Amino acid sequence: MPFRRFGRTGIEMPVLSLGGMRFQQSWKDLTSDEVTLQSQQQLERTLLKAKDCGLMHVETARHYGSSELQLGKAFKILPDQNRVLQTKVPPREDAHHFEAELELSFEKLGCKKLNLLAIHGLNLPEHLDQTLRPGGCLEVVRRWQDKGLIGNVGFSTHGSTELIVRAINTDEFDYVNLHWYFIRQDNEPALDAAEKLDLGVFIISPTDKGGHLHTPSLKLLELCSPLHPIVFNDLFCLRDPRVHTISVGAARPEDLDLHLQAIRLLDSADIYVPDIQKKLYDEALIALGENWLTTWHIGLPTWNETPGEINIPILLWLHNLVEAWGMEGFAQARYSLLGSANHWFPGENADCLDREISEEVLQKALVNSPWCTEIPSLLRKLKNRIGGKVQKRLSTS
């Protein structure tokens, strides 16, 4: 397992980290008695294989259901003095509530110290304010650091690139958990900002949010050949020196295998990645055309500037993924989250188009787009193809 210096934390971090979101028994907080033997043993087998393969960084969150509790139980029988432990606690308006949740995380994990604590979900400006203002959440963290209970502090985010860069540039954080992978590279400026201030960079959910790569489309499998899409995406991320580690959200031990395959090929990333990128881009050119690919994002209103709060940039991105690479399953899941995921995935889908929002009204909001007249019909096509589906619970990684 290769290791990289995790920015100014100084921690030697494995390039694969074990994410604790998928192997828990329930999204609800459980008591120890409610955890089944089968579920706990599955988690322990996954944790043991991860340790044997060098994934000594384990990260979870206060609101990953039973994850903290089950990890705490497992740590008692699978101790590891080299383990780097991270959990994530969301900011709160009242810092006392934040501290109470932090105390609960320590209790469930059974730990005396956290190597890494992330403020979980700096997705809106008010979350950053709740964290940094006098008497805010970061003051709590600094107190705990002074007592030797917390090592380094970072933040995780699904927020806008502008907000992420602003948070990084406060210079109050040692690392950042963010989204950046092949199908969505908007956070390039955040990677640059993190590198400039020597923050550790942890890529969130490259397999799931990176395209449901555990269940890839047939077209994606063909275009990524000879690699599996998971292997390609891991290499794409880790090929960039600004990235220090990526999350592997394993539900069972076998889920580690393709990621470990990527590690074995890491020295050959410059051979594989450019060729596969070209195949993917060429297919997108055929399906969508160069003019659309280079200009579709220009002049689009944000979701909160759009009638019905329709998140047009996200919907057109999903349109591109479906048309270019057949990623209908992923697009359907993300489409359905719009309107039900609050600040984790803001805005609405296109279901209200024609029913509540007319094409004429929508076009007025699109006045700065070169595709003003075409976009409503594209949204309608996407709605008819993948709309109206029920989405399972949002995972807030």
N, C-alpha and C positions, 0 to 999 in steps of 0.2 A: 504494500500500500504506500504510494507516494504521500509525502507530507509537504505542506506549504505554511510559511509563517503567516498567521492570521492577523495581518496588519499590526497595529501598535499594541494589540493585546500581548504580542510576543509568543502566543501559544503556537506550538507546532501542530497544525491541524491536518488530519487525514483529508484527502480530496473528496472522499465520500463520507457523509454523515448519516447516522441512522435517525430518520424522522419518526416521531412517536404518534402519528395521527391515525394510521391505518390498522395497527395491530391491537387496539384496545377493544374490549368487549362491547362497550356501549358509549353512545354520545351523551348519556346521562351520568351524573355523578353517582357512583355505586358505593355501598359499604363493602368491606372486605368479604363478608359472608355471601354477598350477592355475586361475587366473581366466581365463575365456574372453573373447575379444575382444567377442563379442556382449553378454555381461553387462556388461562394463566400459563399452562405448559407450552402453548403455541408461542406466546410472547417470549417465554424463557428460551425456547429453542432458537427463535429469531435473534434474540439478544446474544446468545452464546455464539451463534454462527458469525454474527457481526463482529464480535470481539475477536474470534479466531482469525477473521479476515482483515483485521486492523481498523475497523470502524469504531474507534474508541470515543468518538464524539456522539453523544446521545442528546437529542433535543425533543422537547415536548412543550405543552402549554397548559395553563390553568383550566382552559375551557375545551380541552380535548377529551371530554367525558371522563372515562375511567382510566385514561392513560397514565396520569401521575401516580394514582393509587397502585396500579398494576406494576409499574416500573419500580415503585418503592418496595413492593413485595419481592420482586425479582432481584433487586440489588442486594437484599439481605442474604440470598443464597448464591448470588453470582457477583461477589465483590471484585473490583478492579481498581487498583490504585492509580492506574493510568487514565481512567475514564474522565472525559471532559463533559460535564453535565450542564445543560442549558434548559431553562424553562422560560415561558413568556407570560406576562401578566398585562392585561389591558389597562390603559390609563382610565382614571376616574375623575369626575368633577370634584369629588371629595377625596383628598389624599388618604384619609383614614380608611375609606373603603378599599383603596388600592393596597394599603398596608395589610389589611385583614386578608385580602386574597393572597398576598405574598406569603403571609404566615401559613395560610392553608396549603399553599404549594410546598413549603418546607415540610409541613406535617405529613402530607401524603407521600412525598418523595422520600421521607425519612432521612434527609440529608442535613449535615451540619454546615455545609457551605455550597453555594452555587458558583461554578466557575464563570458562567455567563448568564446574565439576565437580560432579556429583551423586553422593552415596552411594546406590547403586542397590539398592532393595528393602528399605527399613526397614519390614518387614512384621510383625515380631515384637518384643516388648520386648527380647529378647536382641540383636537387630540394633542397636537404639539404644544398648544398653550397650556392645557391641563398638566402636561409633563414638565414644562420648563418654568412656569411662572413661580414667583415666590410662594412658598408653602405648597408647591405642587408635588407630583409623584416623584420627580427626580430628587427632590430633597430627602424623601424617604429612602430612596436607593443610596444616596450618599451617606446617610446615617448608618445603613446596614453595611456599606463598604467600610466605613470607619471602624466598625465592630469586627471586621474580618469575615463577614457572612456571605458577601458577594464579591466576586472578582471584577470582571469587566461588565460594562453596561452597553447595550446596543438597542436597536429598534427593528421591528418588523413592519412591513407596510404593503398595502394594496393601493396606496394613494397615487396621485398624479406625480409625474416625473418632477414637475416644478416643486411640489411639496417635499418630495424625497431629497432633492438637492438642497432645499432650504434647511431641512433638518440636519443633513450632513454638515452643512456649512456653519451651523451653530457651534461646531467643535465640542459638543457635549457628549458625544457617543464614540465608542471604541469600535463598533462594527455595525453592519446593517444586513438584515435579511430582506431580500427583494426578489421580484420576478424579472427574469431575463433568460431567454432561451431562443432557439432558432425561429419559432413562429411568431415571437413577439420581442422585438429588440428596442422598444421605445425608451427603455431606461439606460441607454448608452450614456447620456450626460450624468446620470447618477453614478455609474461605474467610474467615470472620469473624476467626479468630485470625490468619491471615496478614495481613489488612488492618490489624489493630490494631498489629502489629509491623513493618509495611511490608515484608513479604516479596514478592518476585516470585511470580506464580502462573502456572504452565504446565499446561494441561489435557492429560492423556495420552489418546491414542487415542480421540478423540470419534467417529470414523467406525467403527472396528472394534469396540472394546469398548462403544461407544455404540449398538450394535445391528446390526452388520454392514450398515451403511447403504449400502455399495457394492453390496450385493445385497438391497435392501429387499423386504419382502413387498408383495403387491399392495394389501392393505388400507392399509399405511403410505403407499404412494405416493398412494393416493386421499385419505387424510386430510390429508396434508401439501400437497396441491395448493393453490395454483399453484406451490409450490416443490418441489424435490426434497428428500427427507428429509435429505440431507447439508447442503443449503443452510439448511434450517430449523434443524438442530441447531447449525450454526456460528453462526447469528444468535442462537440461544438462549444459547449460551455467551458470545459476544462482546458481547451486549447488557448483560451484567453488568459494571460497572466494576471489580469485584474481580478479574476475569480479565484477564490481560495478553497472553497468547498461547495458541494452541491448535495441537496437532501435526497436520500433514498427512502421513500415511504413504503416500508415493507410490511405486508400483512402476514407473511409467513417466510420461513427461511429461504425458499426457492426464489422469492422476489429479488434477492440480492444478486442472482446469478448473472443476468445480463449486464448489470452495472459493473460487476467484477470483470466481465469480459471486456468492457470498455477500458478498464484500468490496464488490462494486459496489452491493449492496443494504443495506449496513450502516446507512446513514443512515435507511433505511425499516424497520429492524427492529421498531420500536414499532408499526408498522402491520401487519406480517405475523405476528409471533410470537404475540401474544395470541389472534388469531383461530384460528390452527392449534392452539395449546394447548387452546383450548375445544373444537374438534372432536375432538381426541384424548381429552380428558377425558370428553366426552359419550359417546363410543363405549365407553370403559371403564365408564361408569355403566350403559349398556345391557347390556354383556356380564357385568359382575360384581356390579352393585348397589352402592348408596351405603354400605350397612352394612358390606359386606366391604371396600370401598376405604378406609374410614376407620378400620377396626379390625383388619385382618388381621395387622398387625405387632405387636400388643399381646401382651405376655407370652410371646413365643417364646423358647425356650432357645437359647443359642449352640450351635454345632456341637460344641464340646468338652464340653458339658453334656448331650448327647443320646445315647441308646443307638445304637451303631453309628456315632457321630460324623456322623449325617445333618445336613446343613446346611439346616435347615428354612427359615430366612429367605430364603436364596438360591433354594431350590426354589419357594417360594411366589411370589417375585418373578418367576421364569421362568414359572410358571403364569399369572400376571397378564398378562405380555407376550404369551403365546400366545393366551389367550382374548380379550384386548382388541384386539390389533393384528396378530394372525396372525404373530407373529415366531418361527415354529417353527424355522427354520434357525439363528438365533442361539441360541435356547433349547437346541436339541440340542447345539450346540457347547459351550456353557457347562456343560450337564448332564454331558457326557462328560468334561470337565476335572476335575470333582469326583472326588477319589480318586486323581488322577494328577498334580496340579499342586503338591503340597506347600504351602508357605506363600504361594505366589502366588495360590492359589484354594483355600483350606483346606476340610476336611470331606469328607464322602462324599455321593454321590447317593442316590436312593431304591431302587436295585436290590436292596438287602438287605432291604427291607420285605417281610414275610411269609415270606421264605426264612430269614432269620436273626433278624429283629426282628419280634415280633408287634405287632399293633395295640394290644393291651392294654398292653404295655410302653411303646409310644410315647406313648399317651395319658397315662400317668403323668408323662412328661416335659413334657407340654403342659397341665398342670393349671392354669397361670396364663393360658392363652389362652381368649378367649371362643368360639373355634372348635375347641375341644379334640376334639369328637367328629367334626367334619367334615374336619379336616386329613388324617387317614390316607387317606381315600378320594380326596382331591384329589391327594395324593402318588402314590397308586396309579394314578390316571388319567394323571398326567404321566409316570410310569415307563412305562406301556403305550404312550404316544404317542411318546415321544422317547428312551426308555432303551435301553441295550444297544448303543449305537453306538460306533464307534471314532473317537477324536479325534486329529487331527494334532498335531504338536509344539506345546507351549505357547509363545506369544510373551510374553516378560516385559518389556513396555513399562511 
